[in-house]
Amino acid sequence: MTSTEREIERFNRFGAHNYVPLPVVIVRGEGARLFDIDGKAYIDFLSSYSAVNFGHSHPVLVATLKKQAEKLAVCSRAYHAEELSLFCEELARLCEMEAVLPMNSGAEAVETAIKIARKWGYDKKGIPLGQAKIIAMKNNFHGRTITLISCSSEPRYREHFDPFTPGFELADFGSLDSVSQLIDSNTCGILVEPIQAEAGIIVPPEGYLRQLRDLCTEKNILLLFDEIQTGFGRTGKNFCFEHETAKPDILILGKSLGGGLLPISAVVTRRKMMDVIGPGHHGSTFGGNPLACAVARASIRLLKEEKLASRAERVGQKILTWLGESHLPSVQEIRGKGALVGIELHPSAGGARRYCEELCRRGVLCKETHDHTVRIAPPLIISDDDLALAVKQVIDVLRSTQ
């Protein structure tokens, strides 16, 4: 039995089977490269769903983590912490907002945003108690808590987990008319991903985000953007909404905010929205801990200093150009913005999983989503050589795998 086989067998025996991983056991990461238990190197073309925008083990982030861990890692919210106040200021300024509520996971941040929107609806808009409604989008992915699968349309996320949280209605993503038809006097928020990543990198029609912004302003509804996967440079802007100057009322962040080292998420909004949350309304033992805040502050600095949004735009242009010029018969459509690309295969291609498995054997790690789409999202610091090598392998596999 090889080392890889041994560890996979160990996990299959003792771990929960809630993922179907590729048959590789990773033990180390550096930049855009990952290394398995047998020493083989891979190009990371997934970035942990955008959690590793800065690359693996970025020296500045690792040094920050070590320094803060030796100083203060966790501090009860019963006290003030310097790193927390600095983090809130720096993230609020980056987002051109006024207030930050930190959490840990992306799902927690979305739940937090929903709570803020509902309470705002009751306290400020005058919606009758128990009647607040949020419009979400079909095929969304906001997380897998009971509340978040309650606003999902994906049967695999929902089956045998009911009863669900009420208060959600689903519109067609990309259709302003579909959203408009669901709005009534009890609508307090519209929750949307600027690009639906988990659904297969679904990019809405140009102008859609701006139209949502105008609609929410007109109807006195909060616009909530889930930028957990699209934020921090991934799409060629610091945040995806900046492509259309469609600033949300509530911005939801996570994943890469933690620099690929540890979890931290945040809800960022204006003061008048945030102040509907008072003592006892919400909280988290580890939310905003000094260790995570220090790393997040370093991530914010690196985002600007290393011009990662511009780098993502260049990376994405190269990927889309190279793929488009290849005229691959197995490919039905190529979608993307910045360094977030989806390759949708024809149903006759036999599903995306086998292509990802062959790429794994060739030293490129990416993942299928929704059966027929290969998702590509490399670390934004990937070198031109690694990028060209990985895309060449993708093209060769899509052309040759039968």
LINDAKA-V478970 format. One line per field, one symbol per residue. phi: phi as a letter, one per 20 degrees, with the letter a starting at -180 (. if undefined). A space follows every 10 residues. Layout:
phi->???
This chain:
phi->.fgfffffff fffdefeecc fffbdecbcb medccefenf eceedcllln fdgenelggf ffffffffff daeccgffce cgfffffgff fffgelccbc cecdefgfff gfffffffff gffdenfggn dfcdeddgmf bdpcfgffff dddegfedgm dffdffoccd dffndffffg fefbfefdbc dbegcefffp leefggnfff ffgfffffel cedddedfee elngeocgcf fffcldffec ddcalfgemm dafbcadcbe gfefffedgn faragefmfg ffffffffff ffgefelfff ffffgfffgf fffffeleff eebdcrbmec ccdeefgffn negffffffg fencdbbebl mdceecbfgf egffffffff fgfgffffed fd
